[in-house]
Amino acid sequence: MTFLCHLAGNMLRVGGKVTCRACRNVVPTRTGVKFRIPLQKLHPLYRAIHHRYYGNTNTQRPPHRTAARYFTSMSRLPMRTPKPPPGSGGRGYQQKRNFWVARLAARLLKLRYILLGSAVGGGYTAKKTYDEWKDMLPDLSEYNWVIPDFVWELSEQIDLDKFAKALPEMEEIAKLLPDFDKIGENFTFIKSLLSSETSGEPPLKATDASTAASQDDKQYKKSSDKEKIDQLQEDLLRTQLKYQRMLERLEKENKELRKVVLQKDDKGIHQRKVKKSLIDLYSEVLDILSDYDANYNTQDHLPRVVVVGDQSAGKTSVLEMIAQARIFPRGSGEMMTRSPVKVTLSEGPHHVALFKDSGREFDLTKEEDLAALRHEIELRMRKSVKEGQTVSCETISLSVKGPGIQRMVLVDLPGVISTVTSGMASDTKETIFSISKAYMQNPNAIILCIQDGSVDAERSIVTDLVSQMDPHGKRTIFVLTKVDLAEKNLTSPSRIQQIVEGKLFPMKALGYFAVVTGKGSSGESIDSIKDYEEDFFQNSRLLRDGMLKAHQVTTKNLSLAVSDCFWKMVRESVEQQADVFKASRFNLETEWKNNYPRLRELDRNELYEKAKNEILDEVINLSQVTPQHWEAILQKKLWERVSTHVIENIYLPAAQTMDSGTFNTTVDIKLKQWTDKQLPHKALEVAWETLQEEFARFMAEYKGKDQDDIFDKLKEAVKDESIKRHKWNERAMDSLRVIQHNALEDRSITDKPQWDAAIQFMEQTLQSRLKDTEAVINDMVGPDWKERWMSWKNRTPDQHIRNETRTELERLLKLHDEHTAYLANDEVTTVRKNLEGRGVEVDPVLIKDTWHQLYRRHFLQKALAHCSLCKRGFYYYQRHFVDSELECNDVVLFWRIQRMLVITANTLRQQLTNTEVRRLEKNVKEVLEDFGEDMEKKSQLITGRRVQLAEDLKKVREIQEKLEAFIEALHKEK
């Protein structure tokens, strides 16, 4: 018709658009409107055809019927013939000859359109009918889990014939099907029976014997009907169990297929790899959040399954049934779960378990590995519990993988107790409650409430706790354990029905389940428990009488329901949590930019590494100390340590003998005793203290350059701990004793400089002692007349008595210049009587004490005067002249002491630089390594807002990145 309209220059089309098949010109039309297209706008081919039949006129419009005869295919258009001679009438003849051909073509074309329309209409009708039938079919998408979703992807890799042969035959399935006709009859009968009972029609009155007989027949019929109902229920239960067994067999084969698929690492099965790692990504996020300080305006609201229940209610057994392995330590009536245990369940080719912080895999199919895993969990629990406590809030992270395991994250909490027993901490009950509330107050946490079915429901504590945390039951799943014991012990099984229907407890829940997790023996396997659980519910009247529904029993149905609820909660909340951490990250970054714009964001570990390098540099600087500096410090400190002993116990007792031979003998004996017992120990103590002081000095100087007080606590702790661990090499003490003994035995002063040095050393020592003695005497007698007048000070009564005693004793010393160091008793009496004559009462002890200080001053003054005389006595000493005025034995003693100090300082310096500094450096490295592994220690020693802010930033970024990776994987799985 398009050709026709173009050829004729007319268009008649009902709605739509008309398109030229050659030039592709689109001409819009309306209903019942005719258009005339000028000939110049037609396609050149159609223009040529127009010239062929109508000539060169543009005004003539033949009728539509006449134009229809020219509507033919392009292949059948006749060739243009030569024009006939004028007057021959060739044009009219040709039109008449082609008229019947055009009519025939029109009829055929009309038939084609009729057939085309019928085909289109029939196809549309068939499609509509197919869609209606398809909508009438039941939705079987819920049962896609029976056949794995990856089977079709592996059609080329898995032997489908072998899988098909494993399926039951149709005849076997037909045998398992019940007699539906019989069931229909029974249901019809039950329906009629119930309708008659509920209709309220009064029974007929029996007026004769025949009526009574009919009533007996009806009674007998009712009893038989009741038997039929019981039989029908048994048939339904038996059929259901048969189908359950069939499904379990298919699932077992499906499990084997999954195991084969997961073992094919390089087969390109990307979808299954995503599923395998999805729960691991989520578990990593939870691990990071458990270490994160949630007090910084960001709380952990990510979903996890929290397992709570009374002690010995069967929490751990339920978790083990879900994990399909005996992984937890067990005890009889005692508390075994002492800290929260986070168990990440995921699918894998092998049934293994591993800890977050350990690379060891425990093969759960081997009993020795199971025993080792239980022992390791028990050790970790006891290690996490602090001294004096019973439970701990520290979480133990464990992953369990295996074929067919439902993917989820569960947290097993310590059992709730009602009474604190002996051996427990007094706050154990409150601590368990606080731990349970901390996990359950998460609005996205799924609470798996475990109730012991073998004890009275009124004794339960956990139900009230769960009701407080989830009063509407929007995220609680109730599990009744030990149902076999409950059925055996309870006189009224209807209580179990009330429990699983949520009518006995005030708490509400999403679902109620009844399970059996053991037969009372700790050594039974998971498979035997599953068989026992299946046999129990198959024969239990709880299920047979309709008190329990089939989907409410067995741990398998429980694990499926918990897994579905868990992933639903994850999908609903994870993106919201990601947005929360994104906002928290922005706030932390803004605070850092405002407070520390010129500092890098170094967390605690990075700061510790920086401090570690600085401390090691400071230790290395100890090796740069010069020998002269070491020896000078050692010699000075050693003399300060031993000078009192030398003066008081060696020099003064020997010098006060007033005899050269006795002096030398006394000195030699006392020096020998001192060297054998005290001197080496004192020397090593001095060397060790010197090393500590130099180490502290270098650290203090480095601190002044750094101007950062973050490391102060750490450096001080490292210094103290290193010094505490450092033990001086005791073998050096024996060699040092020999060296010191030889040095003190030598008495030969070889040259004048050594003699002068000894005299100078002696003068400095005696002057220092004389100055100390003068200070003691001044304290005893009080201020003199000048201080009393200038400073307005007065003497105390005791000082007045001592001053009078001093005056009397000084008079005695002037009379007896060579007096001995001790007063005789008659001299004490004389002094006392002289003082009493002046009205001063004096105690003899006070007189002796005052005499000791006065004589000490007198002796030191004489020794200093004698030391000045000995400056020219080296000539006599060298030639061994005996002259009482120049017997300088005390100079020789001080020379021996001075030489011993020099030699000892040199020996200690060599030991320090060659051995002790290196050992100290080693100790420092060990301390730093130990501190680096102790996160609690680092948290105590590296503190400050800057450190905490950097830690929070690091954690929040890590959490956000993990969450984004998890969300991306979750979307891919969808």
Protein Blocks (a to p, Z undefined) as FASTA:
>chain_A
ZZmmmmnopacdeehidddfklopacdddehiacdddfklpcfklmmmmmmmnojafkbc
cdfklmmmmmccfklpccddddddehklmmmmmmmmmmmmmmmmmmmmmmmmmmmmmmmm
mmmmmmmmmmmmmmmpccfklmmmmpccklmmmmmmpcfklmmmmpccfklmmmmpccfk
lmmmmmmmmmmmmmmmmnopacdddfbfklmmmmmmmmmmmmmmmmmmmmmmmmmmmmmm
mmmmmmmmmmmmmmmmmmmmmmmmmnopaklmmmmmmmmmmmmmmmmmmmpcfkgopacf
bdcddddddehilpmmmmmmmnopafbccdehiafblbdcdddddddfbdcdddfkbcbd
cdfkbfklmmmmmmmmmmmmmmmpcghiabdcbdcddddddehiacddddddddddfbdc
ehiafklmmmmmmmmmmmmmpmkbccdddddfkbcfklpmklmmmmmmmmnopacccdde
hklmmmmmpmblmlmmmmmnopmbmbdcfbdcdddfbehiakbcfklmmmmmmmmmmmpm
klmnopacfklgojklmmmmmmmmmmmmmmmmmmmmmmmmmmmmmmmmmmmmmmmmmbcc
ddfklmmmmmmmmmmmmmmmmmmpcfklmmmmmmmmmmmmmmmmmmmmmmmmmmmnopak
lmmmmmmmmmmmmmmmmmmmmmmmmmmmmmmmmmmmmmmmmmmmnopaklmmmmmmmmmm
mmmmpccdfklmmmmmmmmmmmmmpmcdfbfklmmmmmmmmmmmmmmmmmmmmmmmmmmn
opafklmmmnopacdfklmmmmmmmmmmmmmmmmmmmbcfbdcfklmmmmmmmmmmnopa
cdfklmmmmmmmmmmmmmmmmmmmmmmmmmmmmmmmmnopacfklmcfklmmmmmmmmmm
mmmmmmmmmmmmmmmmmmmmmmmmmmmmmmmmmmklmmmmmgcjklmmmmmmmmmmmmmm
mmmmmmmmmmmmZZ
